[in-house]
Structure formats: structure tokens, C-alpha cells
Amino acid sequence: MLDRLTNYINDNTFRFTVYENTIHVINYKRILILEEDRISFQSKNQKIKIEGEGLILKKILNQEMLITGKIYKIEVSYE
């Protein structure tokens, strides 16, 4: 069990999970655009663009963020 916990803590894989009007992002590299109707951020080899209405960074920590608002579109491009 301790091994599983250690692996979880040391995991640096980029991922985002989409819920109703919420996106949870883990291990992103940097935020590129932060506006009320769009947010864009980058991981190691991906660029994610989110379009919506009333987008807010509800939580932002080192390598983790929670975005809320009405989400209309999510684009993922590989670099």
C-alpha cells in the first residue's frame, strides 16, 4: 500500500479530468492565456485550449488547477 501511495505522489503524468462545468488539471507546465471566456495552458508536449463563459481558476497549486464555469469547447493539440 505504501508503494501505491509513493507512486501516486511521485506521478508526474499530465492529465485533465472533465466534470460538469469543472476541469481538474494535474501536472501542467504553464498557463498561456487566462481570460473569462478562454483559458489555455501547456503540458510537456500538449497545448490545451478551453472556451466557455465565466471561466475561473477556482484552485491553483504547484502543478495543479481547478477550472470552473460553462465549458463549451476543449481543444488538445500535440506539439
Biopython code that builds the backbone (N, CA, C, O; Angstrom):
import numpy as np
from Bio.PDB.StructureBuilder import StructureBuilder

atoms = [
    (1, "MET", "N", (0.817, -1.186, 0.000)),
    (1, "MET", "CA", (0.000, 0.000, 0.000)),
    (1, "MET", "C", (0.871, 1.263, 0.000)),
    (1, "MET", "O", (0.550, 2.248, -0.665)),
    (2, "LEU", "N", (1.943, 1.221, 0.734)),
    (2, "LEU", "CA", (2.857, 2.358, 0.772)),
    (2, "LEU", "C", (3.458, 2.610, -0.604)),
    (2, "LEU", "O", (3.660, 3.764, -0.983)),
    (3, "ASP", "N", (3.747, 1.553, -1.360)),
    (3, "ASP", "CA", (4.271, 1.710, -2.715)),
    (3, "ASP", "C", (3.274, 2.440, -3.606)),
    (3, "ASP", "O", (3.667, 3.307, -4.386)),
    (4, "ARG", "N", (2.005, 2.107, -3.503)),
    (4, "ARG", "CA", (0.970, 2.762, -4.313)),
    (4, "ARG", "C", (0.866, 4.242, -3.973)),
    (4, "ARG", "O", (0.699, 5.076, -4.864)),
    (5, "LEU", "N", (0.963, 4.569, -2.701)),
    (5, "LEU", "CA", (0.905, 5.962, -2.265)),
    (5, "LEU", "C", (2.124, 6.731, -2.779)),
    (5, "LEU", "O", (1.991, 7.860, -3.252)),
    (6, "THR", "N", (3.285, 6.135, -2.687)),
    (6, "THR", "CA", (4.507, 6.762, -3.176)),
    (6, "THR", "C", (4.436, 6.990, -4.680)),
    (6, "THR", "O", (4.831, 8.050, -5.165)),
    (7, "ASN", "N", (3.935, 6.006, -5.423)),
    (7, "ASN", "CA", (3.786, 6.153, -6.866)),
    (7, "ASN", "C", (2.812, 7.282, -7.207)),
    (7, "ASN", "O", (3.048, 8.041, -8.147)),
    (8, "TYR", "N", (1.741, 7.393, -6.462)),
    (8, "TYR", "CA", (0.758, 8.459, -6.691)),
    (8, "TYR", "C", (1.376, 9.831, -6.438)),
    (8, "TYR", "O", (1.171, 10.758, -7.222)),
    (9, "ILE", "N", (2.114, 9.963, -5.371)),
    (9, "ILE", "CA", (2.735, 11.240, -5.026)),
    (9, "ILE", "C", (3.808, 11.627, -6.045)),
    (9, "ILE", "O", (3.943, 12.804, -6.379)),
    (10, "ASN", "N", (4.557, 10.668, -6.534)),
    (10, "ASN", "CA", (5.654, 10.936, -7.459)),
    (10, "ASN", "C", (5.229, 10.934, -8.927)),
    (10, "ASN", "O", (6.059, 11.174, -9.805)),
    (11, "ASP", "N", (3.974, 10.671, -9.203)),
    (11, "ASP", "CA", (3.483, 10.634, -10.583)),
    (11, "ASP", "C", (3.515, 12.032, -11.186)),
    (11, "ASP", "O", (2.924, 12.959, -10.631)),
    (12, "ASN", "N", (4.192, 12.192, -12.305)),
    (12, "ASN", "CA", (4.245, 13.495, -12.954)),
    (12, "ASN", "C", (3.597, 13.471, -14.338)),
    (12, "ASN", "O", (3.912, 14.304, -15.187)),
    (13, "THR", "N", (2.704, 12.528, -14.561)),
    (13, "THR", "CA", (1.993, 12.413, -15.822)),
    (13, "THR", "C", (0.940, 13.514, -15.935)),
    (13, "THR", "O", (0.147, 13.721, -15.017)),
    (14, "PHE", "N", (0.941, 14.217, -17.066)),
    (14, "PHE", "CA", (-0.065, 15.249, -17.297)),
    (14, "PHE", "C", (-1.421, 14.584, -17.542)),
    (14, "PHE", "O", (-1.516, 13.581, -18.249)),
    (15, "ARG", "N", (-2.461, 15.158, -16.947)),
    (15, "ARG", "CA", (-3.819, 14.690, -17.216)),
    (15, "ARG", "C", (-4.814, 15.756, -16.803)),
    (15, "ARG", "O", (-4.548, 16.581, -15.929)),
    (16, "PHE", "N", (-5.961, 15.718, -17.452)),
    (16, "PHE", "CA", (-7.062, 16.575, -17.033)),
    (16, "PHE", "C", (-8.341, 15.757, -17.080)),
    (16, "PHE", "O", (-8.535, 14.912, -17.954)),
    (17, "THR", "N", (-9.197, 16.029, -16.126)),
    (17, "THR", "CA", (-10.464, 15.318, -15.991)),
    (17, "THR", "C", (-11.586, 16.337, -16.111)),
    (17, "THR", "O", (-11.569, 17.380, -15.457)),
    (18, "VAL", "N", (-12.562, 16.020, -16.957)),
    (18, "VAL", "CA", (-13.673, 16.935, -17.206)),
    (18, "VAL", "C", (-14.901, 16.441, -16.464)),
    (18, "VAL", "O", (-15.326, 15.298, -16.631)),
    (19, "TYR", "N", (-15.463, 17.307, -15.648)),
    (19, "TYR", "CA", (-16.719, 17.071, -14.948)),
    (19, "TYR", "C", (-17.727, 18.092, -15.472)),
    (19, "TYR", "O", (-17.387, 18.898, -16.337)),
    (20, "GLU", "N", (-18.925, 18.072, -14.977)),
    (20, "GLU", "CA", (-19.910, 19.064, -15.381)),
    (20, "GLU", "C", (-19.471, 20.440, -14.890)),
    (20, "GLU", "O", (-19.408, 20.684, -13.685)),
    (21, "ASN", "N", (-19.169, 21.331, -15.820)),
    (21, "ASN", "CA", (-18.739, 22.710, -15.535)),
    (21, "ASN", "C", (-17.467, 22.815, -14.703)),
    (21, "ASN", "O", (-17.244, 23.832, -14.046)),
    (22, "THR", "N", (-16.630, 21.778, -14.724)),
    (22, "THR", "CA", (-15.372, 21.789, -13.970)),
    (22, "THR", "C", (-14.323, 20.963, -14.714)),
    (22, "THR", "O", (-14.626, 19.909, -15.273)),
    (23, "ILE", "N", (-13.091, 21.460, -14.711)),
    (23, "ILE", "CA", (-11.963, 20.708, -15.258)),
    (23, "ILE", "C", (-10.859, 20.692, -14.201)),
    (23, "ILE", "O", (-10.457, 21.740, -13.694)),
    (24, "HIS", "N", (-10.379, 19.507, -13.880)),
    (24, "HIS", "CA", (-9.294, 19.326, -12.920)),
    (24, "HIS", "C", (-8.032, 18.978, -13.716)),
    (24, "HIS", "O", (-8.016, 17.999, -14.462)),
    (25, "VAL", "N", (-6.988, 19.773, -13.558)),
    (25, "VAL", "CA", (-5.753, 19.609, -14.323)),
    (25, "VAL", "C", (-4.611, 19.286, -13.375)),
    (25, "VAL", "O", (-4.447, 19.928, -12.338)),
    (26, "ILE", "N", (-3.821, 18.277, -13.745)),
    (26, "ILE", "CA", (-2.673, 17.867, -12.932)),
    (26, "ILE", "C", (-1.427, 17.842, -13.815)),
    (26, "ILE", "O", (-1.464, 17.354, -14.945)),
    (27, "ASN", "N", (-0.346, 18.365, -13.297)),
    (27, "ASN", "CA", (0.977, 18.343, -13.929)),
    (27, "ASN", "C", (1.038, 19.121, -15.237)),
    (27, "ASN", "O", (1.608, 18.649, -16.221)),
    (28, "TYR", "N", (0.453, 20.308, -15.244)),
    (28, "TYR", "CA", (0.597, 21.187, -16.397)),
    (28, "TYR", "C", (1.921, 21.942, -16.271)),
    (28, "TYR", "O", (2.509, 22.001, -15.191)),
    (29, "LYS", "N", (2.377, 22.507, -17.363)),
    (29, "LYS", "CA", (3.662, 23.203, -17.353)),
    (29, "LYS", "C", (3.493, 24.698, -17.088)),
    (29, "LYS", "O", (4.162, 25.261, -16.222)),
    (30, "ARG", "N", (2.578, 25.347, -17.855)),
    (30, "ARG", "CA", (2.356, 26.777, -17.648)),
    (30, "ARG", "C", (1.024, 27.204, -18.245)),
    (30, "ARG", "O", (0.488, 26.553, -19.142)),
    (31, "ILE", "N", (0.507, 28.296, -17.737)),
    (31, "ILE", "CA", (-0.729, 28.890, -18.243)),
    (31, "ILE", "C", (-0.346, 29.890, -19.327)),
    (31, "ILE", "O", (0.517, 30.742, -19.113)),
    (32, "LEU", "N", (-0.981, 29.790, -20.484)),
    (32, "LEU", "CA", (-0.673, 30.667, -21.610)),
    (32, "LEU", "C", (-1.659, 31.827, -21.715)),
    (32, "LEU", "O", (-1.250, 32.968, -21.930)),
    (33, "ILE", "N", (-2.946, 31.548, -21.567)),
    (33, "ILE", "CA", (-3.996, 32.569, -21.651)),
    (33, "ILE", "C", (-4.950, 32.346, -20.489)),
    (33, "ILE", "O", (-5.339, 31.216, -20.194)),
    (34, "LEU", "N", (-5.318, 33.438, -19.836)),
    (34, "LEU", "CA", (-6.267, 33.366, -18.727)),
    (34, "LEU", "C", (-7.261, 34.513, -18.876)),
    (34, "LEU", "O", (-6.985, 35.644, -18.477)),
    (35, "GLU", "N", (-8.409, 34.208, -19.450)),
    (35, "GLU", "CA", (-9.468, 35.186, -19.660)),
    (35, "GLU", "C", (-10.795, 34.568, -19.242)),
    (35, "GLU", "O", (-10.885, 33.356, -19.043)),
    (36, "GLU", "N", (-11.820, 35.398, -19.111)),
    (36, "GLU", "CA", (-13.123, 34.924, -18.656)),
    (36, "GLU", "C", (-13.771, 33.944, -19.637)),
    (36, "GLU", "O", (-14.555, 33.084, -19.235)),
    (37, "ASP", "N", (-13.439, 34.078, -20.931)),
    (37, "ASP", "CA", (-14.066, 33.214, -21.927)),
    (37, "ASP", "C", (-13.116, 32.191, -22.546)),
    (37, "ASP", "O", (-13.532, 31.387, -23.381)),
    (38, "ARG", "N", (-11.854, 32.214, -22.147)),
    (38, "ARG", "CA", (-10.916, 31.197, -22.625)),
    (38, "ARG", "C", (-9.702, 31.079, -21.715)),
    (38, "ARG", "O", (-9.196, 32.058, -21.166)),
    (39, "ILE", "N", (-9.264, 29.848, -21.585)),
    (39, "ILE", "CA", (-8.057, 29.540, -20.816)),
    (39, "ILE", "C", (-7.241, 28.577, -21.660)),
    (39, "ILE", "O", (-7.774, 27.624, -22.228)),
    (40, "SER", "N", (-5.962, 28.830, -21.735)),
    (40, "SER", "CA", (-5.069, 27.970, -22.491)),
    (40, "SER", "C", (-3.858, 27.654, -21.611)),
    (40, "SER", "O", (-3.323, 28.530, -20.932)),
    (41, "PHE", "N", (-3.441, 26.400, -21.634)),
    (41, "PHE", "CA", (-2.273, 26.001, -20.856)),
    (41, "PHE", "C", (-1.511, 24.925, -21.595)),
    (41, "PHE", "O", (-2.015, 24.332, -22.548)),
    (42, "GLN", "N", (-0.299, 24.677, -21.151)),
    (42, "GLN", "CA", (0.604, 23.774, -21.835)),
    (42, "GLN", "C", (1.120, 22.713, -20.882)),
    (42, "GLN", "O", (1.389, 22.968, -19.709)),
    (43, "SER", "N", (1.249, 21.510, -21.432)),
    (43, "SER", "CA", (1.941, 20.445, -20.717)),
    (43, "SER", "C", (3.269, 20.227, -21.433)),
    (43, "SER", "O", (3.688, 21.065, -22.232)),
    (44, "LYS", "N", (3.914, 19.141, -21.161)),
    (44, "LYS", "CA", (5.222, 18.885, -21.776)),
    (44, "LYS", "C", (5.131, 18.853, -23.304)),
    (44, "LYS", "O", (5.995, 19.415, -23.977)),
    (45, "ASN", "N", (4.107, 18.210, -23.861)),
    (45, "ASN", "CA", (4.006, 18.100, -25.318)),
    (45, "ASN", "C", (2.593, 18.335, -25.853)),
    (45, "ASN", "O", (2.281, 17.937, -26.976)),
    (46, "GLN", "N", (1.743, 18.975, -25.058)),
    (46, "GLN", "CA", (0.385, 19.269, -25.486)),
    (46, "GLN", "C", (0.014, 20.704, -25.134)),
    (46, "GLN", "O", (0.516, 21.280, -24.169)),
    (47, "LYS", "N", (-0.880, 21.263, -25.944)),
    (47, "LYS", "CA", (-1.442, 22.582, -25.660)),
    (47, "LYS", "C", (-2.954, 22.403, -25.587)),
    (47, "LYS", "O", (-3.559, 21.845, -26.503)),
    (48, "ILE", "N", (-3.562, 22.867, -24.512)),
    (48, "ILE", "CA", (-4.993, 22.706, -24.286)),
    (48, "ILE", "C", (-5.637, 24.081, -24.282)),
    (48, "ILE", "O", (-5.189, 24.989, -23.583)),
    (49, "LYS", "N", (-6.700, 24.224, -25.076)),
    (49, "LYS", "CA", (-7.468, 25.468, -25.130)),
    (49, "LYS", "C", (-8.883, 25.159, -24.661)),
    (49, "LYS", "O", (-9.515, 24.221, -25.146)),
    (50, "ILE", "N", (-9.368, 25.940, -23.728)),
    (50, "ILE", "CA", (-10.723, 25.786, -23.203)),
    (50, "ILE", "C", (-11.487, 27.068, -23.510)),
    (50, "ILE", "O", (-11.017, 28.165, -23.207)),
    (51, "GLU", "N", (-12.656, 26.927, -24.108)),
    (51, "GLU", "CA", (-13.512, 28.068, -24.380)),
    (51, "GLU", "C", (-14.806, 27.894, -23.611)),
    (51, "GLU", "O", (-15.327, 26.785, -23.495)),
    (52, "GLY", "N", (-15.321, 28.999, -23.085)),
    (52, "GLY", "CA", (-16.542, 28.929, -22.314)),
    (52, "GLY", "C", (-16.990, 30.297, -21.855)),
    (52, "GLY", "O", (-16.679, 31.319, -22.465)),
    (53, "GLU", "N", (-17.723, 30.286, -20.773)),
    (53, "GLU", "CA", (-18.283, 31.516, -20.219)),
    (53, "GLU", "C", (-18.078, 31.507, -18.713)),
    (53, "GLU", "O", (-18.359, 30.510, -18.048)),
    (54, "GLY", "N", (-17.589, 32.618, -18.177)),
    (54, "GLY", "CA", (-17.381, 32.723, -16.737)),
    (54, "GLY", "C", (-16.332, 31.764, -16.206)),
    (54, "GLY", "O", (-16.468, 31.247, -15.098)),
    (55, "LEU", "N", (-15.282, 31.522, -16.990)),
    (55, "LEU", "CA", (-14.229, 30.591, -16.570)),
    (55, "LEU", "C", (-13.401, 31.207, -15.445)),
    (55, "LEU", "O", (-12.954, 32.351, -15.533)),
    (56, "ILE", "N", (-13.210, 30.433, -14.402)),
    (56, "ILE", "CA", (-12.500, 30.898, -13.204)),
    (56, "ILE", "C", (-11.523, 29.817, -12.758)),
    (56, "ILE", "O", (-11.850, 28.631, -12.776)),
    (57, "LEU", "N", (-10.319, 30.233, -12.357)),
    (57, "LEU", "CA", (-9.397, 29.308, -11.691)),
    (57, "LEU", "C", (-9.826, 29.233, -10.228)),
    (57, "LEU", "O", (-9.504, 30.110, -9.426)),
    (58, "LYS", "N", (-10.544, 28.190, -9.903)),
    (58, "LYS", "CA", (-11.075, 28.044, -8.550)),
    (58, "LYS", "C", (-9.972, 27.654, -7.569)),
    (58, "LYS", "O", (-9.982, 28.055, -6.406)),
    (59, "LYS", "N", (-9.023, 26.864, -8.065)),
    (59, "LYS", "CA", (-7.899, 26.433, -7.226)),
    (59, "LYS", "C", (-6.665, 26.373, -8.112)),
    (59, "LYS", "O", (-6.718, 25.851, -9.226)),
    (60, "ILE", "N", (-5.567, 26.900, -7.623)),
    (60, "ILE", "CA", (-4.314, 26.798, -8.358)),
    (60, "ILE", "C", (-3.200, 26.512, -7.359)),
    (60, "ILE", "O", (-2.972, 27.267, -6.414)),
    (61, "LEU", "N", (-2.524, 25.413, -7.595)),
    (61, "LEU", "CA", (-1.396, 24.983, -6.767)),
    (61, "LEU", "C", (-0.224, 24.707, -7.695)),
    (61, "LEU", "O", (-0.350, 24.825, -8.913)),
    (62, "ASN", "N", (0.883, 24.350, -7.136)),
    (62, "ASN", "CA", (2.033, 23.973, -7.947)),
    (62, "ASN", "C", (1.659, 22.729, -8.753)),
    (62, "ASN", "O", (1.470, 21.653, -8.185)),
    (63, "GLN", "N", (1.551, 22.875, -10.072)),
    (63, "GLN", "CA", (1.265, 21.772, -10.994)),
    (63, "GLN", "C", (-0.187, 21.276, -10.975)),
    (63, "GLN", "O", (-0.476, 20.238, -11.571)),
    (64, "GLU", "N", (-1.093, 21.974, -10.321)),
    (64, "GLU", "CA", (-2.484, 21.525, -10.260)),
    (64, "GLU", "C", (-3.414, 22.734, -10.278)),
    (64, "GLU", "O", (-3.146, 23.746, -9.630)),
    (65, "MET", "N", (-4.525, 22.616, -11.036)),
    (65, "MET", "CA", (-5.514, 23.684, -11.036)),
    (65, "MET", "C", (-6.913, 23.131, -11.258)),
    (65, "MET", "O", (-7.092, 22.047, -11.813)),
    (66, "LEU", "N", (-7.886, 23.890, -10.819)),
    (66, "LEU", "CA", (-9.293, 23.543, -10.967)),
    (66, "LEU", "C", (-9.973, 24.719, -11.655)),
    (66, "LEU", "O", (-9.973, 25.838, -11.141)),
    (67, "ILE", "N", (-10.553, 24.453, -12.823)),
    (67, "ILE", "CA", (-11.215, 25.478, -13.624)),
    (67, "ILE", "C", (-12.715, 25.230, -13.554)),
    (67, "ILE", "O", (-13.172, 24.104, -13.749)),
    (68, "THR", "N", (-13.487, 26.292, -13.274)),
    (68, "THR", "CA", (-14.940, 26.163, -13.250)),
    (68, "THR", "C", (-15.559, 27.187, -14.204)),
    (68, "THR", "O", (-14.920, 28.171, -14.576)),
    (69, "GLY", "N", (-16.793, 26.944, -14.586)),
    (69, "GLY", "CA", (-17.528, 27.817, -15.488)),
    (69, "GLY", "C", (-18.255, 26.983, -16.530)),
    (69, "GLY", "O", (-18.158, 25.756, -16.533)),
    (70, "LYS", "N", (-18.981, 27.654, -17.412)),
    (70, "LYS", "CA", (-19.654, 26.957, -18.508)),
    (70, "LYS", "C", (-18.634, 26.644, -19.586)),
    (70, "LYS", "O", (-18.066, 27.553, -20.191)),
    (71, "ILE", "N", (-18.402, 25.378, -19.826)),
    (71, "ILE", "CA", (-17.388, 24.928, -20.769)),
    (71, "ILE", "C", (-18.071, 24.561, -22.080)),
    (71, "ILE", "O", (-18.936, 23.686, -22.119)),
    (72, "TYR", "N", (-17.671, 25.240, -23.156)),
    (72, "TYR", "CA", (-18.265, 24.993, -24.472)),
    (72, "TYR", "C", (-17.386, 24.129, -25.363)),
    (72, "TYR", "O", (-17.888, 23.335, -26.159)),
    (73, "LYS", "N", (-16.061, 24.285, -25.226)),
    (73, "LYS", "CA", (-15.165, 23.618, -26.156)),
    (73, "LYS", "C", (-13.811, 23.358, -25.494)),
    (73, "LYS", "O", (-13.294, 24.195, -24.755)),
    (74, "ILE", "N", (-13.253, 22.185, -25.775)),
    (74, "ILE", "CA", (-11.900, 21.847, -25.327)),
    (74, "ILE", "C", (-11.120, 21.367, -26.544)),
    (74, "ILE", "O", (-11.554, 20.452, -27.244)),
    (75, "GLU", "N", (-9.988, 21.975, -26.790)),
    (75, "GLU", "CA", (-9.109, 21.596, -27.911)),
    (75, "GLU", "C", (-7.780, 21.108, -27.364)),
    (75, "GLU", "O", (-7.192, 21.739, -26.487)),
    (76, "VAL", "N", (-7.312, 19.988, -27.882)),
    (76, "VAL", "CA", (-5.999, 19.476, -27.499)),
    (76, "VAL", "C", (-5.161, 19.367, -28.771)),
    (76, "VAL", "O", (-5.557, 18.712, -29.735)),
    (77, "SER", "N", (-4.005, 20.014, -28.758)),
    (77, "SER", "CA", (-3.080, 19.898, -29.897)),
    (77, "SER", "C", (-1.739, 19.394, -29.365)),
    (77, "SER", "O", (-1.306, 19.747, -28.268)),
    (78, "TYR", "N", (-1.104, 18.565, -30.176)),
    (78, "TYR", "CA", (0.187, 17.980, -29.794)),
    (78, "TYR", "C", (1.307, 18.750, -30.475)),
    (78, "TYR", "O", (1.227, 19.082, -31.657)),
    (79, "GLU", "N", (2.334, 19.022, -29.718)),
    (79, "GLU", "CA", (3.468, 19.787, -30.231)),
    (79, "GLU", "C", (4.686, 18.907, -30.340)),
    (79, "GLU", "O", (5.748, 19.371, -30.755)),
]
sb = StructureBuilder()
sb.init_structure("model")
sb.init_model(0)
sb.init_chain("A")
sb.init_seg("    ")
for serial, (resi, resn, name, xyz) in enumerate(atoms, 1):
    if name == "N":
        sb.init_residue(resn, " ", resi, " ")
    sb.init_atom(name, np.array(xyz, "f"), 0.0, 1.0, " ", f" {name:<3s}", serial, name[0])
structure = sb.get_structure()
